[in-house]
Amino acid sequence: MALKGSGSDVTSSFITAAAADPDGISTAASISGAANLTIGGALASGGSVTMDSPRNVTILSASDDSGITFTVTGTDESNDAQTEAITGADSTTATGTKFFKTVTQIATSGSSAGNVSAGSGASCCGVISVARCRLRGIYVVNGSGAATIVFREGSGTGTIKMQFATVAGASTNSYPDVPDDGLLFAGGGFVTFTAVTDLTAMTSFFS
């Protein structure tokens, strides 16, 4: 969500992320042959998922699925199409590394050994702006643990422009100063963090 004040070129973005949901994309089911998981978990609507903040995808296998691949299709933190191939795990969770804003399909390369579910991970990428911007200020609602949130240019894996250490204390807040001229993100601004632990919410002010 972006708001723009009258008479000002400063805009705000609001970043928040719920706890990881291990079956929020697809609930536990056995897969026969190369097929698609049913996207019908609590996070789904109309056969797809839109994340609260772009984040990684997890695949939970009840048995040994280390011999098959789960290919996730959707869009990334910049709204561009992307896929990720995640190798299945043996009776545990396989964790993806890419940030997905939306998930529209998860395809398997073969039959699962048992039930499989798919969900949202805790590794998040908040979007300040996908376009060139200058960060003017931030307001952070801290998470449950002290952590470092990372501000990056261009994408969730782009060049680190700034790091900020939060404090342990859920629902406490921090409002750090940003230098007068602000911090330029020529290729768009993004912030990476772990959901709930690192922060509860963040408002960024930019122009």
MITI-419043 format. One line per 10 residues: their letters; for each residue x, y, z of C-alpha. Coordinates in Angstrom, 3 decimals. Example, Ala and Ser with C-alpha at 12.3 -4.5 7.8 and 13.67 -1.06 7.14 Angstrom:
REM MITI-419043
as	12.300/-4.500/7.800  13.670/-1.060/7.140
***
This chain:
REM MITI-419043
malkgsgsdv	0.000/0.000/0.000  1.344/3.425/-0.917  0.087/6.788/0.344  1.061/10.196/-0.954  0.680/13.362/1.064  -0.801/16.492/-0.533  1.903/18.946/-1.562  4.726/16.491/-0.952  6.656/14.082/-3.143  7.205/11.743/-0.195
tssfitaaaa	5.342/8.444/-0.420  5.062/5.627/2.109  5.001/1.854/1.798  3.814/-0.540/4.487  5.591/-3.878/4.919  4.317/-6.686/7.111  4.618/-10.463/7.158  2.734/-13.132/9.070  4.368/-16.243/10.485  5.318/-19.026/8.075
dpdgistaas	2.432/-21.316/7.120  3.700/-24.806/6.178  0.526/-25.851/4.322  -0.860/-22.430/3.418  -0.344/-23.000/-0.314  -1.301/-26.670/-0.623  -2.589/-28.983/2.105  -1.258/-32.507/2.645  -2.022/-34.927/-0.194  -0.318/-37.778/-2.022
isgaanltig	0.728/-37.114/-5.624  0.452/-39.784/-8.323  2.809/-39.331/-11.264  4.070/-36.014/-12.593  1.295/-33.646/-11.604  0.470/-30.313/-10.012  -0.183/-29.784/-6.337  -3.652/-28.421/-5.624  -3.292/-24.781/-4.606  -6.084/-24.632/-2.059
galasggsvt	-4.502/-23.894/1.312  -5.469/-21.092/3.676  -3.392/-18.568/1.701  -4.959/-19.476/-1.640  -7.714/-17.730/-3.542  -8.972/-18.838/-6.942  -6.178/-21.371/-7.411  -3.239/-19.062/-6.700  -1.524/-17.410/-3.739  -0.529/-13.775/-3.225
mdsprnvtil	1.887/-13.400/-0.312  1.595/-10.584/2.238  5.297/-9.902/1.546  7.307/-11.751/-1.111  8.839/-14.793/0.586  10.267/-18.238/0.049  8.267/-21.426/-0.507  8.596/-24.618/1.534  7.696/-28.214/0.623  6.946/-30.625/3.491
sasddsgitf	7.221/-34.344/2.695  5.868/-37.033/5.016  8.144/-39.652/3.398  11.251/-39.763/1.184  10.753/-37.427/-1.779  14.442/-36.700/-2.298  14.260/-38.214/-5.774  11.695/-35.782/-7.180  11.665/-32.073/-7.975  8.963/-29.545/-7.189
tvtgtdesnd	8.902/-26.648/-9.658  7.286/-23.500/-8.292  5.893/-20.951/-10.767  4.798/-17.406/-9.983  6.157/-13.873/-9.771  9.066/-12.407/-7.838  9.438/-9.322/-5.637  9.662/-7.101/-8.755  6.482/-8.597/-10.278  8.487/-10.494/-12.903
aqteaitgad	7.700/-14.110/-13.820  9.958/-16.689/-12.194  10.287/-20.392/-11.439  12.272/-22.313/-8.841  13.106/-26.025/-8.779  13.118/-27.349/-5.207  14.485/-30.844/-4.579  12.201/-32.839/-2.316  13.243/-33.843/1.201  13.219/-37.120/3.132
sttatgtkff	10.482/-36.878/5.777  11.173/-33.200/6.451  10.930/-29.771/4.851  12.653/-28.654/1.654  13.175/-24.896/1.681  13.277/-22.678/-1.387  15.522/-19.630/-1.586  13.748/-17.366/-4.087  11.204/-14.740/-3.049  7.709/-15.260/-4.472
ktvtqiatsg	5.068/-12.547/-4.472  2.606/-14.911/-6.131  2.477/-18.679/-6.632  0.352/-19.997/-9.489  1.620/-23.573/-9.854  3.739/-26.216/-8.147  4.533/-29.152/-10.435  6.137/-32.436/-9.403  8.486/-34.491/-11.549  6.999/-37.762/-10.304
ssagnvsags	4.915/-39.532/-7.684  5.396/-38.611/-4.043  6.261/-41.294/-1.500  3.544/-40.023/0.832  1.659/-36.855/1.638  3.122/-33.538/0.518  2.153/-30.022/1.517  3.461/-26.620/0.396  3.541/-23.376/2.285  5.070/-19.993/2.901
gasccgvisv	8.508/-19.749/4.488  9.820/-17.146/6.926  12.463/-15.581/4.647  10.866/-12.353/3.384  11.600/-9.493/1.017  9.634/-6.335/1.672  9.236/-3.922/-1.231  9.899/-0.223/-0.659  9.569/0.563/-4.375  10.370/-1.411/-7.515
arcrlrgiyv	11.332/1.861/-9.204  14.192/4.269/-8.488  13.611/5.861/-5.090  15.273/7.767/-2.275  14.638/6.473/1.242  13.743/9.331/3.617  12.836/7.497/6.802  11.621/4.251/8.367  9.386/3.316/11.277  9.912/-0.242/12.516
vngsgaativ	7.728/-2.311/14.837  10.231/-4.758/16.317  9.847/-8.516/16.347  10.461/-11.064/19.069  14.239/-11.143/18.681  17.115/-8.769/18.058  18.124/-8.975/14.407  19.578/-7.129/11.428  17.303/-6.158/8.567  19.040/-5.554/5.256
fregsgtgti	18.182/-2.864/2.695  19.104/-3.825/-0.873  19.063/-2.228/-4.300  17.528/-3.891/-7.348  16.124/-7.051/-5.777  16.021/-9.134/-2.620  19.523/-10.389/-3.416  20.894/-7.102/-4.744  23.618/-4.801/-3.474  23.414/-4.036/0.239
kmqfatvaga	22.855/-0.300/0.747  22.109/-0.231/4.469  21.660/-2.503/7.479  19.630/-1.751/10.586  19.751/-3.606/13.908  16.372/-4.109/15.545  15.924/-4.801/19.254  14.227/-7.749/20.920  10.773/-6.730/22.041  7.644/-7.599/20.107
stnsypdvpd	5.483/-4.545/19.389  8.109/-2.036/20.555  9.163/0.466/17.914  12.208/2.135/16.402  12.286/5.326/14.338  15.903/5.793/13.214  17.201/8.882/11.434  18.092/8.799/7.752  20.595/11.438/6.481  19.058/14.662/5.147
dgllfagggf	19.454/13.806/1.468  18.112/10.296/1.983  19.510/7.024/0.641  19.268/6.456/-3.118  18.138/3.094/-4.520  18.685/3.573/-8.251  17.282/0.156/-9.130  14.442/0.052/-6.612  14.518/-0.556/-2.866  13.965/-3.846/-1.035
vtftavtdlt	14.421/-5.027/2.563  15.093/-8.630/3.592  14.150/-10.050/6.987  12.762/-13.071/8.826  9.021/-12.887/9.459  7.875/-12.222/13.042  11.329/-12.707/14.557  13.066/-9.718/12.940  10.147/-7.300/12.678  6.374/-7.168/12.873
amtsffs	5.846/-4.296/10.452  7.711/-1.430/8.815  6.618/1.817/7.209  9.136/3.337/4.829  9.042/6.936/3.591  10.571/7.613/0.176  10.533/9.950/-2.782
***
